[in-house]
Amino acid sequence: MFYNPNMVLDRDLGVAFALAYFGPGARRGWDMLAATGARGLRLLAESGAFSSFLFTEAHPDAVEVVRANARTFPGAIVRAADARDVPPEAPFDYVDLDPYGSPIEFVSTGIRALRPGGVLAVTATDLMVLAGVQPGACERRYGSHPVRGRLGPEGGLRILLAYLARVGREEGRTVHPLLAYVRGHHVRSYLEVVPLSATSPPDPVGMVDPGAWAGPFLGDRGPYGPMWLGPLFDAALAPRLATPPHAADPRATEEFLARIRAESDVDRPFYHEANELAAALGVPFPPSREALSLALVTRGFRFARTHMRPEGFRTDAPRTVVEEIVRSLRETAGSRPSRSDR
């Protein structure tokens, strides 16, 4: 149990999500693994979306820390409890699962504790597993073969989403990602969870065969997955995401959200990087971001930078078209990169 200052931006994003998705109201939340309670207390105090929030921890000492922190927050309920058990206060409108490591031990409980249409927020910090450094562990833990390398973290996020979708169906629910992202050494997703019915569409979960895959090159150790191949962002929610008034780091939060807002319009699996493309194609200098964007948009495709890497971009153009453009821009790409591209 500890307070992680590196997660300040994530807590800012949590408040931004609640403001955009819920709005004012008297909803009920549960912080399954509360630690110091910082995430849930900020949601309770700053979003205006909750009238009560339950904080649970298993260790008595941790409970006393949360209880001390929550003392001045009306609506905060603190209890020693096992997060694998659904609390008597259920169902909740929002459940937050933020473990140290993998969340799989608690996912079923989180889903069962939600009302129909509620939101489950899940963090996973076991990126060594999800991003392909430990492929055997990923296959055992999540039932998926991971992507290795620079695109591994996004692959890990998509593996986590596929796992959450699978557990959801086992619990008679389906999941709809509202906001899912990679940041630092973790992935996080906010999911709307609704009852499964005979008319529920199949989940966009599948395998990626490198030989038939038209998107960014993932490597030759596939097939990869199963993984989530649908959107990471809800198209209606993303434009409403804004920096909350009491953000601890407003500049970083706004920069991150601006990328999400733009990226949501080109919500395709995986991203390209100009330097990687240039190296693979034998082009001496990567084309500028502006040149790539102009060339793709002129041909009728979409382009947006990704939040996952500063140099990365998403497009709905097939990889063959992107590669053709990179080759065609080699003449103009030979000049020294501009300051904005460094």
Secondary structure, DSSP 4 states (H G I P E B T S, - for coil): ----GGGHHHHHHHHHHHHHHT-S--EEEEETT-TTSHHHHHHHHHSS-EEEEEEEESSHHHHHHHHHHHTT-TTEEEEE--TTS--TT--EEEEEE--SS--TTTHHHHHHTEEEEEEEEEEE--HHHHTTSSHHHHHHHHS-BPP-STTHHHHHHHHHHHHHHHHHHHTTEEEEEEEEEEETTEEEEEEEEEE--TTPPPPSEEEE-TTT--SS---SS--EEEEE-S-SB-TTTGGG----TT-SSHHHHHHHHHHHHHHGGG--SS-EEHHHHHHHHT-SSPPPHHHHHHHHHHTT--EEE-SS-TTEEEESS-HHHHHHHHHHTHHHHTSPPPGGG-
